[in-house]
Amino acid sequence: MALELTMNMSALAQALQAAGVSSRYYRFGPYGHGGSDDSYVLAPEGSKFNVSYVERGHPSLVGSFEAEEDACEFLLKELTREDCFQRRSA
C-alpha cells in the first residue's frame, strides 16, 4: 500500500528549494509592506487559499482554492515552469 503525501506550505517550500527556486520569488501569508515585488504570495483567507502575483507593489489574484494542497500544487507548477522568472539570473 503506497503512502499518499499531501502538499502543504511546508512541503511546498521544501520542493521549491529542491527545485532551485529562490525564496525571493514566493512567500506565505498575507501580502504587506516589505514583501518582494515580482513574487507569488500564497495566503489562507477565510476558508480559501489564495495565490496572488505581486508586481510593482500591487497583488493580483491568480487562483483561489478550497484546499491548501490544491493551492500548493498550483504554485509549485507555476514556479517550476520552464519560462518562469526564477530561471533568470538571480
Backbone hydrogen bonds, N-H to C=O, Kabsch-Sander energy under -0.5 kcal/mol:
donor,donor_aa,acceptor,acceptor_aa,energy
4,E,2,A,-0.5
5,L,3,L,-0.5
12,L,8,N,-2.9
13,A,9,M,-2.4
14,Q,10,S,-1.8
15,A,11,A,-2.5
16,L,12,L,-2.8
17,Q,13,A,-2.2
18,A,14,Q,-2.5
19,A,15,A,-1.6
20,G,17,Q,-1.4
21,V,16,L,-2.8
22,S,20,G,-0.6
25,Y,22,S,-1.8
26,Y,23,S,-1.1
27,R,40,Y,-1.4
29,G,42,L,-2.8
35,G,32,G,-1.8
38,D,54,V,-1.6
39,S,54,V,-1.3
40,Y,25,Y,-2.4
41,V,52,S,-2.7
42,L,27,R,-2.4
43,A,41,V,-0.6
43,A,50,N,-2.7
45,E,48,K,-2.7
48,K,45,E,-1.9
49,F,65,F,-2.6
50,N,43,A,-2.7
51,V,63,G,-3.2
52,S,41,V,-2.6
52,S,50,N,-0.5
53,Y,60,S,-2.7
54,V,39,S,-3.3
55,E,53,Y,-0.6
55,E,58,H,-1.9
58,H,55,E,-1.8
60,S,53,Y,-2.3
62,V,51,V,-3.1
63,G,51,V,-1.6
65,F,49,F,-2.2
71,A,67,A,-1.8
72,C,68,E,-2.6
73,E,69,E,-2.5
74,F,70,D,-2.2
75,L,71,A,-2.4
76,L,72,C,-2.5
77,K,73,E,-2.1
78,E,74,F,-2.4
79,L,75,L,-2.7
80,T,76,L,-1.2
81,R,78,E,-0.9
84,C,81,R,-1.5
87,R,84,C,-1.9
88,R,85,F,-1.9
